[in-house]
């Protein structure tokens, strides 16, 4: 969208709400180096700018000042104030704040990262000992053994960060492992009022658990023994056990606010982090209106790698978030471990399920009366979902209750059943959830079953009610099962492509372990997450792309230590071009939601393979100017690009780069609008850098998408030295297909460069779209 059209629509939007005069937070982009000399600080100047447009009764309060990844400030304004501020000559943009949400052991072994491996990535990188990973999340519980600093050397001399101490986060909270901890709540409090300090800490301390969990996945130390309620027993370890951690608390009970996230980006890059891990996301908007994309761009420009979760909106298409090409977007897969808890029905049928529960169990061999919440009176809908107060105790007392998934949390449904006197719960997926199962730490005997098995259980209850033998069931808890096949499988919840902002850039980039992951957990937060759960545990098992993201953050730290000269784009390229798409049966990875083969829209380039990523042979590197050309060719205006990049740019030379798809990305995505044409073609120009053997010859193998002709010139790349760069051209030709108006069809293939030792794989997608 052109700037003037966007500006006009923004004015209309602001004007339409101006009369309501409610205040919200805006992020304000100011021209670089525009501060008049009469002001001693940028904050003083920003407050003066605000005062010039605010009504006399409104104080000019700046929430955050940004000067590392962004140039500007955030403030709480009325729509009228925001309109007036946009008219000042030194203001480039006024961006409405978005509220983001969290995208809520054995995975190092599954990824091939073992401490006994004398030649692998852990050995090569000394476990990431001098790299700093910044985790933007809900904070950290520093007392956990995952964050001990035993045998670590001094804090890296480059580190400029701080450990903010408070009454509940004392001077000893940081050490040589957790070297930084800060919190950002001005945006949160501007929107929600002063925080309730009886329920959350005004400090870096974690009262949710999510941040402690993700930080220990990325860089937790080796801890033995580790388990959750007796499940997943073994050694707990993060991806980069010796990497240093810095916790930036940006998420609170009401969510994660853009103004606080951008302040954390600003601080993290200034502090000297090497990798940022961000397991939150929101609605996809144009890049210059996206605080995460803005912060990530300047971070990448300064050599900082950003790993972000793809979101948990799967299995539907177009659900992927955090889609900017300078961000590594991570989906979730399973590992070869699960926690079976099967349902045995009164008719003898056994239905598979999963659970993490070890409380007072069900009596062995006893069958319990089985009912469906939705048939127990009330409005039917609320009780079918086991919402708070919806179950009649007379109907469910002493019985096993079937609850449908949706609205409230999975574990909260169990609490509702328990309060009503139920003996256990069977949690049934809805049709949209499919067959994907997540194991939870329930507060009563409970298990989760897939959509088809849920329908079968409800059918059994219905048929039994019409006979003389009422329905009965029990749950068979089987503990931890290892060596599960097939694995990995794309998790049902993992968000899917295509990329809703730039379909020419394939997203997600890769998947990593994200289902039923064991990691550190704080005190005073029950493992189920429900308020009545008073159990204290040191480790918890969670699922989500939130868990997949820090796996890649830790791996990126290891790769950066092994290859300090690599840019963030080179690291991402290494992870993408060495990723695999087959499971431990040797077949294409399955989609957990339906049991069918998954596609590049589900897993991107594939599942990360850390040991191969250490030696990828070739990388697709991307410079800041490449990204700017990409933005120019994406029809962003000069002003939009300045907001995003903090640079004075000139798009006049961008057309030399060709089209949007010519960004030097490791995957290739061609999008054709048919418009009545029969024959269509496009081309991609790519540039690879040799990071393998000095004298090497790479030959191309093409697997064209069906119905297309794909050629690559040259067919052979001859390298004479490490660091040498060579270009190649890919031409794609295709014919129109029959589609209904608004319809689309996608076919996939690949391009592989091999020198006999390395295989550098790029997925190639061809999408045909029929305009409405």
Secondary structure, 3 states (H helix, E strand, C coil): CCHHHHHHHHHHHHHHHHCCCCEEEEEEEECCCCCCCCCCCHHHHHHHHHHCCCCCCCCCCEEEEECCCCCEEEEEEEHHHHHHHHCCCCEEEEEECCEEEECCCCHHHHCCCCCCCCCCHHHHCHHHCCCEEEEEECCECCCCHHHCCCCCCCCCCCCCCCECCECCECCCCCCCCEEEEEECCHHHHHHHCCCCCCCCCCCCECCCCHHHHHHHHHHCCCEEEEEECCEEEEEECCCCCCCEEEEEECEECCEEEHHHHHHHHHHHHHHCCCEEEECEECCCCCHHHCHHHHHHHHHHHCCCEEEEECCCCCCCCCCCCCCCCCCEEEEEECCCEECEEEEEECCCCEECCECECCCCCCCCCCCEEEEEHHHCCCCCHHHHCCCCCCCCHHHHCCCEEEEECCCCCHHHHHHHHHHCCCCEEEEECCCCCCCCCCCCECCCCEEEECHHHHHHHHHHHHHHHCCCCCCEEEEEECCCEECCCCCCCECCCCCCCCCCCCCCCCCCCEEEECCCEEEECCCCCCCCCCCCCCCCCCEEEECCHHHHHHHHHHHHHHHHHHCCCCCHHHHHHHHHHCCECECCCCCECEECCCCCECCHHHHCCCECCHHHHCCCCEECCCCHHHHHHHHHHCCCCHHHHHHHHCCCCCHHHHHHHCCHHHCCCCCEEEEEECCCCCEEEEEEEEEEEECCCCCEEEEEEEECCCCEEEEEECCEEEECCCCCEEEEEEEEEEECCCCCCCCEEEEEEEEEEECCCCEEEEEEEEEEECCC
